[in-house]
């Protein structure tokens, strides 16, 4: 009975948490968007039921319209005019520029992703941590750190939240590249080493596995 109960939790927990989180996020967006929508545009007055997700639809439509306008000449002109006004406000300018940079980094459609997963010695020699190779170090950083063979910028994530971490500049010779994908390495970090990218025994090297 105990084994069946735990097996059931493994099946139910991800599904239930996903449904609950989706339901909560949709309701939160509705609570923010619907107060700005005129009442005669809401479907609840015609069908008599308060449908969850209507605010999400209005939000998506509004965002797409703003994006379409922002791509045009008039939209870009208005955006530049607004940013010029914001640049004259000392405190607001710093907040806006910071949030804009974060938004452009997160939602940019350009191909900006980590190249490969790797191992680096951190926080001291003999202790290894999973990191993600960003790119080759350039500019003042590359010229200011004397090293042979090149210098790489890597992102070392924290567990269980891989969105926070440290930016490290590591000599290329001190980096061990991994064959696993960036997604599999992220799963390994999030699970604190419990979920490996394959079902083989991670304590045995590939050569021993092949001989078995």
PEUR-V652926 format. One record per backbone hydrogen bond with DSSP energy under -1.0 kcal/mol. CO is the residue of the C=O (numbers start at 1). NH is the residue of the N-H. E is the energy in kcal/mol with one decimal. If there is no record, write none. Layout:
# PEUR-V652926
CO:NH:E + CO:NH:E
This chain:
# PEUR-V652926
1:5:-2.3 + 2:6:-2.3 + 3:7:-2.3 + 4:8:-2.3 + 5:9:-2.1 + 6:10:-1.9 + 7:11:-1.3 + 8:12:-3.0 + 9:13:-2.8 + 12:16:-3.4 + 13:17:-2.7 + 14:18:-2.1 + 15:19:-2.4 + 16:20:-2.6 + 17:21:-2.7 + 18:22:-2.5 + 19:23:-2.6 + 20:24:-2.4 + 21:25:-2.5 + 22:26:-2.4 + 23:27:-2.1 + 24:28:-2.3 + 25:29:-2.3 + 26:30:-2.4 + 27:31:-2.2 + 28:32:-1.1 + 29:33:-2.4 + 30:34:-2.3 + 33:36:-1.9 + 34:37:-1.6 + 38:41:-1.8 + 39:42:-1.5 + 42:45:-1.1 + 43:46:-1.3 + 43:47:-2.0 + 44:48:-1.9 + 49:51:-1.2 + 51:54:-1.1 + 53:57:-1.8 + 54:58:-2.2 + 55:59:-2.4 + 56:60:-2.5 + 57:61:-2.5 + 58:62:-2.7 + 59:63:-2.5 + 60:64:-2.4 + 61:65:-2.2 + 62:66:-2.4 + 63:67:-2.5 + 64:68:-2.4 + 65:69:-2.5 + 66:70:-2.6 + 67:71:-1.0 + 72:76:-2.3 + 73:77:-2.1 + 74:78:-2.4 + 75:79:-2.3 + 76:80:-2.4 + 77:81:-2.2 + 78:82:-2.4 + 79:83:-2.5 + 80:84:-2.1 + 81:85:-1.6 + 82:86:-2.2 + 83:87:-2.2 + 86:89:-2.0 + 89:93:-2.5 + 90:94:-1.1 + 91:95:-1.8 + 92:96:-2.8 + 93:97:-2.5 + 94:98:-1.9 + 95:99:-2.4 + 96:100:-2.7 + 97:101:-2.1 + 98:102:-2.0 + 99:103:-2.5 + 100:104:-2.6 + 101:105:-1.8 + 102:106:-2.6 + 103:107:-2.8 + 110:112:-1.8 + 116:133:-3.0 + 117:178:-2.6 + 118:131:-2.5 + 119:176:-2.2 + 120:129:-2.6 + 124:127:-1.6 + 127:122:-1.8 + 129:120:-2.3 + 131:118:-2.8 + 132:155:-2.9 + 133:115:-2.7 + 135:153:-2.8 + 139:143:-2.0 + 140:144:-2.1 + 141:145:-1.1 + 150:172:-2.2 + 151:137:-2.5 + 152:170:-2.6 + 153:134:-2.6 + 153:135:-1.2 + 154:168:-2.9 + 155:132:-2.5 + 156:166:-2.2 + 161:164:-1.2 + 164:158:-2.1 + 166:156:-3.0 + 168:154:-3.0 + 170:152:-3.0 + 171:174:-1.6 + 172:175:-1.4 + 176:119:-2.5 + 181:185:-2.2 + 182:186:-2.2 + 183:187:-2.0 + 184:188:-1.9 + 185:189:-1.9 + 186:190:-2.8 + 187:191:-2.3 + 188:193:-2.5 + 189:192:-1.3 + 201:204:-1.6 + 205:209:-1.8 + 206:210:-2.1 + 207:211:-1.4 + 208:212:-1.0
